[in-house]
Amino acid sequence: MRSKQKFVGAWLSEIEYHHLRQQMDKSGQSASDILRGLLMGLDVKPRPERDTAALLRQLSAIGNNINQIAHTANATRSVTSSQVKELRKLLEEVWQVVMENY
């Protein structure tokens, strides 16, 4: 059984249809998804860029390194100056990655 029980059709002008198709292409959503979102007051957001997944993997790896240092610091109840330097370096890496991509 369908999760949506009501169907609504709509006639569009050529311009309106073209605009809807552009929104579909940009967002990767179906016409139904876009229209439902607009009815609920949501904005149509563009789909993430192709390299976003690679960026997220890179940031995740940096985050894992930061977590490892934090885990060690919590276990030993101390932080060395080399760990602080490493954290600063990792945070600068994060900043650099974000600035290069956004």
C-alpha positions as CSV (number, residue, x, y, z in Angstrom):
1,M,0.0,0.0,0.0
2,R,1.2,3.5,-0.8
3,S,2.3,5.7,2.1
4,K,0.5,8.7,0.4
5,Q,-3.2,8.1,-0.3
6,K,-4.2,11.4,-2.0
7,F,-3.1,12.4,-5.6
8,V,-3.2,16.0,-6.8
9,G,-2.5,16.9,-10.4
10,A,-1.6,20.3,-11.6
11,W,-1.4,22.1,-15.0
12,L,1.7,24.2,-15.4
13,S,2.7,26.7,-18.0
14,E,5.9,26.1,-20.0
15,I,7.8,28.5,-17.8
16,E,6.6,26.9,-14.6
17,Y,7.3,23.4,-15.9
18,H,10.8,24.5,-17.0
19,H,11.5,25.9,-13.5
20,L,10.2,22.7,-11.9
21,R,12.6,20.7,-14.1
22,Q,15.5,22.9,-13.1
23,Q,14.7,22.4,-9.4
24,M,14.5,18.6,-10.0
25,D,17.9,18.6,-11.7
26,K,19.6,20.8,-9.1
27,S,18.2,18.9,-6.1
28,G,18.0,15.3,-7.4
29,Q,14.4,15.1,-6.0
30,S,11.3,14.1,-7.8
31,A,8.5,16.6,-8.7
32,S,6.4,15.1,-5.9
33,D,9.1,15.5,-3.3
34,I,9.7,19.1,-4.3
35,L,6.0,20.0,-4.2
36,R,5.4,18.2,-0.9
37,G,8.4,20.1,0.6
38,L,7.2,23.4,-0.7
39,L,3.8,22.8,0.7
40,M,5.4,22.1,4.1
41,G,7.4,25.3,3.9
42,L,10.8,23.7,3.1
43,D,13.4,25.1,0.7
44,V,14.6,23.2,-2.3
45,K,18.3,22.5,-1.6
46,P,20.8,21.6,-4.2
47,R,22.2,18.1,-4.0
48,P,25.7,17.8,-2.5
49,E,28.6,18.1,-4.9
50,R,30.3,14.9,-5.9
51,D,33.5,15.6,-3.9
52,T,31.5,16.1,-0.7
53,A,31.8,12.4,0.2
54,A,35.6,12.6,-0.2
55,L,35.7,15.8,1.9
56,L,33.6,14.1,4.6
57,R,35.9,11.1,4.7
58,Q,38.9,13.4,5.0
59,L,37.3,15.3,7.9
60,S,36.2,12.1,9.5
61,A,39.8,10.8,9.5
62,I,41.0,14.0,11.1
63,G,38.3,13.8,13.7
64,N,39.3,10.2,14.5
65,N,42.9,11.4,15.1
66,I,41.6,14.2,17.4
67,N,39.4,11.6,19.3
68,Q,42.4,9.4,19.8
69,I,44.4,12.2,21.4
70,A,41.4,13.1,23.5
71,H,41.0,9.5,24.6
72,T,44.7,9.3,25.6
73,A,44.4,12.6,27.5
74,N,41.4,11.4,29.4
75,A,43.0,8.1,30.3
76,T,46.2,9.6,31.5
77,R,44.6,12.8,32.9
78,S,47.3,14.8,31.3
79,V,48.1,16.5,28.0
80,T,51.6,16.9,26.6
81,S,52.8,19.9,24.6
82,S,53.3,17.6,21.6
83,Q,49.7,16.5,21.8
84,V,48.5,20.1,22.0
85,K,50.7,20.9,18.9
86,E,49.2,17.9,17.1
87,L,45.7,19.0,17.9
88,R,46.5,22.5,16.6
89,K,47.9,21.0,13.4
90,L,44.8,18.8,13.0
91,L,42.5,21.7,13.5
92,E,44.4,23.8,11.0
93,E,44.0,20.9,8.6
94,V,40.3,20.9,9.1
95,W,40.2,24.7,8.6
96,Q,42.3,24.4,5.4
97,V,40.1,21.6,4.0
98,V,36.9,23.6,4.6
99,M,38.4,26.8,3.2
100,E,39.6,25.0,0.0
101,N,36.2,23.5,-0.6
102,Y,33.8,26.2,0.5
